[in-house]
Amino acid sequence: MPLFTYLCAECGVETELLVGSAATRPACPSCGGKNMTRMASAFAPQSANAAGDAAPRCHSCPSAGGACPYQR
């Protein structure tokens, strides 16, 4: 099942939910409201080399000091 990020128009809570398909309209887990809007989710790939070690740091952005959100 895919993981989607939703925003509740009734209480303003943003949450990630596992849903069967993009057409599914889940209820808000906070208030039970049915007016949930699917948000664009961030994509954060993880990669490893053949030995299974984490990918090397890219050193190409301001976060290269070890706080890069793309290297976890």
DAVEN-V559998 format. One record per backbone hydrogen bond with DSSP energy under -0.5 kcal/mol. NH is the residue of the N-H (numbers start at 1). CO is the residue of the C=O. E is the energy in kcal/mol with one decimal. If there is no record, write none. Layout:
NH:CO:E
NH:CO:E
This chain:
2:19:-0.7
4:2:-0.6
4:17:-2.8
5:39:-0.6
6:15:-3.4
7:37:-2.4
8:13:-2.3
9:7:-0.5
9:35:-2.7
12:8:-1.7
15:6:-2.7
17:4:-3.1
19:2:-2.1
19:17:-0.6
24:21:-1.2
26:24:-0.7
28:33:-2.8
32:28:-1.7
36:34:-1.3
37:7:-2.7
39:5:-3.6
44:42:-0.6
49:53:-1.8
52:49:-2.1
55:47:-1.3
64:61:-1.9
66:63:-1.2
67:63:-1.1
68:63:-0.6
71:68:-1.1
72:70:-0.6
